[in-house]
Amino acid sequence: MLNGGIIGALLDCHCNWTAAYHLMKAQGAASPPCTVTADYAITLKRPTPMTGPVRLEAKPVEIKGDRAVIEGTLIAGGKVTALCRGTFVAVKEGHPAYHRW
């Protein structure tokens, strides 16, 4: 089974990139902003088997100014195994995390 910490990291990363993409589109920018996770919560619905591929999905729930609320889903074996809801914020130069990775 896939470890809960790995599941959290997968959903955090996927939702963060979804936020960056949708913030870029909302701002009419040519490239995605540098975004950081403000908060996120993971709900583990059932064990996630490692015997086959997993699928990640994410969608914006709210885009407002420099932040986006995103909901994510992890699917394995055709079943939802984990859910995520998080807030992701675009940061500017001067912020400690600005383009650090």
C-alpha positions as CSV (number, residue, x, y, z in Angstrom):
1,M,0.0,0.0,0.0
2,L,1.1,3.6,-0.7
3,N,2.2,5.4,2.5
4,G,-0.1,8.3,3.6
5,G,2.8,10.7,3.6
6,I,3.6,10.0,0.0
7,I,-0.1,10.4,-0.8
8,G,0.0,13.8,0.9
9,A,3.1,14.9,-1.1
10,L,1.6,13.8,-4.4
11,L,-1.7,15.6,-3.8
12,D,0.1,18.7,-2.4
13,C,2.3,18.9,-5.5
14,H,-0.4,18.3,-8.0
15,C,-2.8,20.8,-6.4
16,N,0.0,23.4,-6.2
17,W,0.7,23.1,-9.9
18,T,-3.0,23.3,-10.7
19,A,-3.2,26.5,-8.6
20,A,-0.2,28.0,-10.4
21,Y,-1.7,27.2,-13.8
22,H,-5.1,28.6,-13.0
23,L,-3.7,31.7,-11.3
24,M,-1.6,32.3,-14.4
25,K,-4.7,32.1,-16.6
26,A,-6.7,34.3,-14.3
27,Q,-4.0,37.0,-14.3
28,G,-3.4,36.7,-18.0
29,A,0.3,36.0,-17.4
30,A,2.7,34.3,-19.8
31,S,4.1,32.0,-17.1
32,P,2.9,30.5,-13.9
33,P,3.6,32.4,-10.6
34,C,5.7,30.9,-7.9
35,T,3.1,29.4,-5.5
36,V,3.3,28.0,-2.0
37,T,1.0,25.9,0.1
38,A,-0.8,27.9,2.7
39,D,-2.8,25.0,4.0
40,Y,-4.1,21.6,2.9
41,A,-6.0,18.7,4.4
42,I,-5.9,15.1,3.2
43,T,-8.6,12.6,3.7
44,L,-7.6,9.0,3.3
45,K,-10.7,7.1,2.1
46,R,-9.2,3.6,1.7
47,P,-5.8,1.9,1.2
48,T,-4.0,2.9,-2.1
49,P,-2.6,-0.2,-3.7
50,M,0.8,0.0,-5.4
51,T,0.1,-2.8,-7.9
52,G,-1.0,-0.5,-10.7
53,P,-1.0,3.1,-11.8
54,V,-2.6,5.8,-9.8
55,R,-4.4,8.8,-11.2
56,L,-4.3,12.4,-9.8
57,E,-7.0,14.9,-10.5
58,A,-7.3,18.5,-9.3
59,K,-9.6,21.4,-10.0
60,P,-9.9,25.0,-8.8
61,V,-12.8,25.7,-6.4
62,E,-12.0,29.4,-5.9
63,I,-9.5,31.8,-7.5
64,K,-9.3,35.1,-5.8
65,G,-6.5,37.6,-6.2
66,D,-3.2,35.8,-5.4
67,R,-4.7,32.7,-4.0
68,A,-6.5,29.6,-5.2
69,V,-8.4,26.9,-3.3
70,I,-8.0,23.6,-5.0
71,E,-9.6,20.2,-4.5
72,G,-7.7,17.0,-5.5
73,T,-8.4,13.4,-5.9
74,L,-6.2,10.3,-5.9
75,I,-7.7,7.3,-7.7
76,A,-6.3,3.7,-7.8
77,G,-7.9,0.6,-9.2
78,G,-10.8,2.7,-10.3
79,K,-11.6,3.9,-6.8
80,V,-11.1,7.2,-5.0
81,T,-8.5,6.5,-2.3
82,A,-7.7,10.0,-1.1
83,L,-9.0,13.6,-1.2
84,C,-7.3,16.9,-0.7
85,R,-8.4,20.5,-0.3
86,G,-5.9,23.2,0.0
87,T,-5.1,26.9,-0.3
88,F,-2.2,27.9,-2.5
89,V,-0.8,31.4,-2.7
90,A,1.3,33.2,-5.4
91,V,4.4,34.8,-3.8
92,K,6.5,37.6,-5.0
93,E,10.2,38.4,-5.0
94,G,11.4,38.9,-1.4
95,H,9.3,36.0,0.0
96,P,11.6,33.3,1.4
97,A,10.2,30.6,-0.9
98,Y,10.2,32.7,-4.1
99,H,11.7,30.4,-6.8
100,R,13.5,28.3,-4.3
101,W,12.8,25.0,-6.1
